[in-house]
């Protein structure tokens, strides 16, 4: 199997103080590097507030677009709370120097994904809410306004946002080149199309908030040629972000993926 994909179980060797310092460093990035804006979807009767980071380089090249979906703790309309670890990591100077890209961080006014029991599989599965449709329309509008490389549009998210990554890829397999779902709950309705898109699942084995068994079942059912699954030992929902994930590990894998 291609080394980019497959199942890997990883020991948690992170030092708590080192992790705390790294997270604090990332969070210190000024929110104002992300421009505030909003998108009104009259059809869905939804207004999506969002932040947009633009690559520093001033040229005519097309750049990737990375869409970050937040967890349930950032639901609201302040247009700030969604600027968590992941968008700030990708917008940091150290990552942008290697991987310049547009960073889109929408904020959902309510849940973007609901969890329901699948009695046949005996797991939780996710269903997207209508506000996700508005964000997908927002992406289409930005494609017209910005110099985006349409072969390199990506979705990344944590918790509810990780679930929304899979919902997004399922809804628009034609739009996204790849996705990274961290500690999410997947959906299974479009598994054949999802098998054609590079997906990276990352989940703590000791996660009790979003149990790992949903991702384990997803990995069992999907075609293994395009999926990577990291199972993190001694890792819960709240301590999944170790320094191992907060260097260039995520962008290095993500930006290798490209639509044909």
C-alpha positions, -999 to 999 in steps of 0.1 A, spaced: 0 0 0 11 36 -7 29 49 24 6 79 25 -23 57 34 -32 28 57 -37 22 94 -12 32 120 -14 30 158 8 57 175 21 60 211 14 92 229 48 104 240 39 141 243 51 160 273 22 181 288 43 212 293 58 211 257 23 206 243 9 235 263 37 258 251 32 248 215 -5 253 216 0 287 233 25 297 205 0 289 178 -29 306 195 -8 338 198 -11 345 161 -30 378 157 -67 372 148 -65 402 125 -44 383 99 -77 368 90 -100 393 73 -136 393 87 -166 390 62 -200 374 59 -219 355 32 -257 356 30 -275 326 14 -310 337 6 -321 302 -4 -311 286 29 -320 318 48 -286 316 65 -258 341 71 -224 327 75 -197 348 91 -162 339 82 -125 348 84 -102 346 54 -64 345 54 -47 354 21 -12 342 13 15 369 17 30 364 -18 18 389 -44 19 372 -77 -4 357 -103 0 321 -92 -30 301 -80 -30 290 -44 -47 262 -25 -77 269 -4 -80 251 30 -114 252 47 -114 247 85 -145 235 102 -147 242 139 -160 222 169 -193 228 187 -176 250 212 -171 277 186 -208 278 174 -220 314 173 -218 347 154 -188 366 170 -166 357 140 -137 350 163 -143 318 182 -137 296 151 -101 308 149 -87 279 168 -55 258 167 -59 244 132 -65 276 111 -38 294 130 -13 266 125 -18 267 87 -17 305 87 15 307 107 47 321 91 65 287 94 38 269 75 30 296 50 66 298 39 65 262 29 28 259 20 13 292 10 -25 290 8 -58 307 14 -73 298 48 -111 299 52 -126 297 86 -164 299 86 -184 301 118 -216 281 120 -245 299 139 -258 264 150 -245 229 147 -231 219 113 -235 182 120 -258 161 141 -251 126 155 -276 98 153 -274 61 162 -270 36 133 -287 5 148 -274 -18 121 -237 -8 126 -242 -1 164 -223 32 161 -230 69 159 -231 84 124 -233 121 114 -258 140 93 -251 175 80 -273 205 87 -285 229 61 -259 256 71 -232 234 55 -249 241 21 -244 278 27 -207 272 33 -203 252 2 -219 281 -17 -195 304 0 -166 284 -14 -180 286 -49 -183 324 -46 -147 326 -34 -135 305 -64 -148 334 -86 -132 361 -65 -98 347 -56 -69 331 -74 -77 296 -60 -62 265 -75 -94 245 -79 -75 212 -80 -63 219 -44 -93 227 -22 -92 209 11 -113 204 42 -99 201 77 -117 199 110 -118 188 147 -147 172 166 -180 184 151 -158 200 125 -141 166 118 -176 152 112 -184 181 89 -152 173 68 -167 139 60 -201 155 54 -186 180 30 -166 154 10 -197 133 8 -218 162 -4 -193 176 -29 -167 149 -39 -162 170 -71 -151 200 -51 -125 188 -26 -91 173 -33 -87 158 2 -98 160 38 -85 156 74 -110 146 100 -98 148 136 -119 132 164 -151 133 143 -181 111 136 -183 100 99 -213 94 76 -217 64 54 -243 75 28 -219 81 -1 -191 57 8 -183 48 -29 -176 84 -38 -157 90 -6 -135 61 -15 -121 82 -44 -110 111 -22 -78 110 0 -90 111 36 -70 112 68 -87 101 100 -71 110 133 -87 98 165 -77 92 201 -83 56 213 -96 68 247 -120 94 232 -153 91 251 -170 122 236 -168 110 200 -160 73 203 -134 60 179 -155 30 169 -174 51 143 -141 59 125 -130 23 129 -162 12 111 -157 38 84 -122 25 78 -135 -10 75 -160 -1 49 -141 23 27 -117 14 -1 -83 13 16 -64 28 -14 -71 64 -5 -75 65 33 -50 70 62 -61 63 97 -40 72 128 -52 57 161 -36 76 190 -29 56 222 -36 72 256 -53 101 238 -88 115 247 -109 140 229 -93 169 247 -56 161 243 -55 150 207 -34 180 197 1 170 206 33 186 191 34 156 167 3 171 149 13 207 154 44 209 132 43 205 94 29 169 96 -7 178 85 1 203 57 29 182 44 4 153 37 -25 175 27 -8 195 1 5 164 -17 -31 156 -26 -44 171 -59 -75 164 -80 -68 149 -114 
